[in-house]
Structures are given as structure tokens and as C-alpha cells.
């Protein structure tokens, strides 16, 4: 009898089974080319196929050598080969079912359930093959039950983790991509395996949590995977002295966070500030806002704290100190005097850089410098907004800010200027009450001194003739800009200067009631 006939005899399932195996081997090679994702599972199928074919060829060789087909060794080689080939067929059918049928229909079960179904199919296939070739299954099943009980008793903790992972996968409580918090660990779920769930923290660390612990511990799902509105709320607590009006603090903090949103902050719901506690000598507030970017929460929190602090400083409010604190160091009067003198010189220098204050005498400038208010802004904050009504002038002593102007139709803002130390803005609002003509936004931490109408009122009312000199300087600045834009000649500039000065003088007198 030739070798091919012996190959057909070597399989207890017959030649038809070997023909199916050959077709499956060809199909496996095709799937490896068209479906890259399943290559790992197909590699396992190929390993089963090669092992089974090798066993069939070995059995055929034994038959060609007149080996007794009823011997124990021949039976073992043949039975194992048939089982391996049957398992390889189950693997290929699983790839076709899950990847080419259920996946396009979006009905594919979770990975753990897929593995469980395949494992059950392997067991069923093995039993069918052994039953078809006439093997005694009762002893096999009895031995398997005893082995299973022994393994289950010795691996109780592992089985708890496996069952926990299966329950999470089947009810889809937690999926890869979700942000979760377990105990003190918070991060994004990277994978859920049979025994453990892995999360990647914001610091780049990977935390492996047993599924048994996940099943018995409260799990906070911070953000659901694939949710376009995924966000989480952050709270920033701070304390203010009792003497400060509560409404003023809430209004200031909400204005700082809403007018200049923090990067990564969700626009809806809007940030707010609430009073959460009153005890001892302080009020406890909480600024609340929603973050869209779950990867970074430290950066937005830092920016928000900076803006809250700067906004409160602008209205002269600081955070409260613990009532138990003691100041043990002696008060250095000379150091305080030097600091105040240095700040006064800085204020005088800032006033000297504003051309409209050139008519002031040295005494008037000294008195006005004492009324300037230290006003800081954090990076990204809106200092003034176009169209707003605010009767004060800013003088920059540190930092840079950008000037933006929107057209009358309400289109996008365009950048028109960059301001730095020594620059000023808002003189028309201070002297005439005109609405803001541009929006100014801090590019970095900006420190300014602010002069408002009430502070300048006493100075100009004491010497009303100053209004005429100031109106002349303002008119000259306006006409110089008009001359550049409209290409005015000297006669046109003189006429425009006379008209502009008359108009500005009238507005200044009206604003400060100098009639």
C-alpha cells in the first residue's frame, strides 16, 4: 500500500476530514494576508495544524513500516493529531465568526467572553473527536472533574480575579479608555485581562489592580470612553477674612474665571464660586469648574489658583492667615520705609511715562502717585474688554499684553499692538468716560498701577485749567494717527486739531464737572 493511502488511514476521522483540514490551511494563509489584527490567533492555528499534520505523517510512516495499528503508541499519536487538527479548525471558525461576521455588525462580545467561548468550543470539539473515534469518555470526564476541583481549590484568589474580570467585561461596567479611580489611584484603563486591570496614571505610571479587588472595592468612573461630553469637576478651596463682603468675593472670582477661561476648562456648565463654610475668623469658599482634558488636571488647577489670587489682589483682598499663627520676628521699620520709598519712585516713574500727565507740577505728581493702586493680572486674563465701561487708566510696570480690536459687525478680533513696561492704556476712559475701544489681554504675568476717575478728580478740580492742556495733548495724539491713516496735509491737520481739541475739552469738562 502506498504512502498516500497510509496518510488517509492514519486519521481516525477519515479522508474527508483531512480534505477539510487542507482547505482550512489554505484559508489560514489567506486570512493572514487580509486580516493583520488576527495574526496572533492565526499563528496559534497554524501551530496546531503543523503539529497535527506532523502527527498524521508520523502515523502514516509507522503504517508503512508495518507498525501494529492497534498498539498504544500508534493510537496516542493518531488521536492527538486528530484533536489538534480539530482545534485548529475551531480557531479558524472563531476568527471568521468574531472578526468577519460579528465585528461589522458591532455585536462582538468582550475579549474575555470571546476567550471563554473559544475555550468551551475547544473542549466540545475535543470531546466530539474522542467520542467519534470510540474512546471511553467517562474516565476522561471523571479525571477532568477531579483535576478541576483540585485546581479550583488551590487557585481560589486567581479564580476570583478571573470571575471579576469576566463580570466587568460582560456587563461593560469598565472598558479600555475609561478614566477610573480605585482607592488612591486614578488613571486611564489601558487593558482588562483575565486576572488584572491595568491603568495608566497622569504621571505615566502603570498600576496593575487585581480584578478580585476591583469587584469588592468601590470604583469611581471619572470619564466614560467615547463620550464627547466627558469631563470632571474640580474644586479649589480658599479662605478669606470675615471682614470681606461675601458677595464681592464670589463676584470677583466668578468674573475672573468666566471672562478669561482656563485652558482645558469646559464652557458649560460655567465656573462658579460658593461659600462652603464659616468658622473661627474666616470664610471658606470653593471655586468650581469642569475640565474636559482628563490627562492634565494639575496645570489648569494651577492657572485657576493664580487667576483667583490675582483677581482678589486687584480688589485689595488677600487670603486669610491661620488664627493660631504668631509673628515672632521684630518689625523692621527701616526696611518698610525703604520698600515704600522704592514703590513710590516706581509710581512716579510710571506717571512720567504718560504724556497726558505732562502738565502736572511736581507736587501734583507726588500727590497723584500716592493714589495709584497696585493691580496684577495673570497670563491669559482679560484686562479690559472692547465696549466696556471702566473709568480708569492702566500703566504697565512689568509683563506684556496684547491689544485686539473687533470690527463693528462683531467679527473675529485682530491683533493691533503689543504693550510692555512703560506703556499705558485707557486714558480716554479716565478723562472722558468713553467706552473701551479695544480688548487688552495679558500674555504673561502683568503688573500695573491703576488710576481711576475719583483719584484724579481732586487733582483736576484743584486746577481746572489743566483740562485745556490735557485736551491739547490728547487731540495731538488723535490727529497724528488720523494723519497716518488718511494722509492729511498740514492744513487738514490744523483744522482737525482745532476741532478735536474743542471736542475733547468739552467732554473732559463735562465728565469732571468743571463748568
Number of C-alpha atoms within 10 A of each C-alpha: 7 8 13 12 13 18 21 19 18 29 25 19 16 13 15 11 16 19 12 13 19 14 12 20 19 10 12 22 14 11 17 16 10 10 13 10 10 15 17 11 15 21 14 15 23 21 15 21 25 17 17 26 21 14 24 27 21 18 26 25 16 16 20 16 9 9 14 12 15 8 9 9 12 19 16 12 18 23 22 18 27 28 20 23 28 22 26 26 23 19 23 20 14 19 19 15 13 17 16 13 14 13 13 10 10 9 10 16 15 17 15 20 17 14 14 13 13 18 15 12 16 20 11 14 18 20 16 15 19 19 12 11 13 10 13 10 13 9 10 12 12 11 11 12 12 11 11 12 11 11 12 13 10 11 11 11 15 17 18 18 23 19 18 22 25 22 17 18 21 14 10 11 12 22 20 17 16 20 24 21 18 16 11 5 13 19 25 24 22 16 14 24 16 21 20 21 24 19 27 18 18 16 9 9 10 15 17 14 17 22 28 20 16 18 16 9 11 11 16 13 17 18 20 18 16 9 9 8 11 18 19 16 14 17 13 15 15 18 19 21 18 15 9 14 11 15 11 12 21 17 12 16 24 19 17 23 25 16 13 17 22 24 14 16 25 20 14 10 11 14 22 16 22 17 17 12 11 14 8 9 14 20 21 17 22 19 22 19 26 19 22 19 16 16 13 13 16 10 11 18 18 13 18 25 17 15 25 23 20 24 25 20 16 17 14 12 16 16 14 15 12 11 9 5 7 7 6 6 6 6 9 8 9 9 10 11 11 11 12 12 12 12 15 16 14 15 24 19 14 22 24 15 14 15 13 19 16 16 16 19 10 11 9 15 18 16 16 19 22 13 16 23 18 18 21 23 27 26 19 22 25 19 19 20 19 15 12 14 14 17 20 20 20 24 26 22 19 16 19 19 26 19 22 19 19 15 9 6 6 8 9 9 13 12 13 10 11 15 18 16 16 16 18 21 19 23 21 18 20 23 28 20 20 18 17 20 19 20 20 24 24 24 18 16 18 24 21 25 21 20 24 20 18 13 18 18 16 13 16 18 15 11 12 15 12 16 23 18 18 22 24 19 18 21 21 19 14 15 22 15 11 14 15 9 9 8 12 15 9 10 9 12 17 14 11 19 21 14 13 19 22 14 13 21 21 17 18 21 19 14 16 20 11 16 7
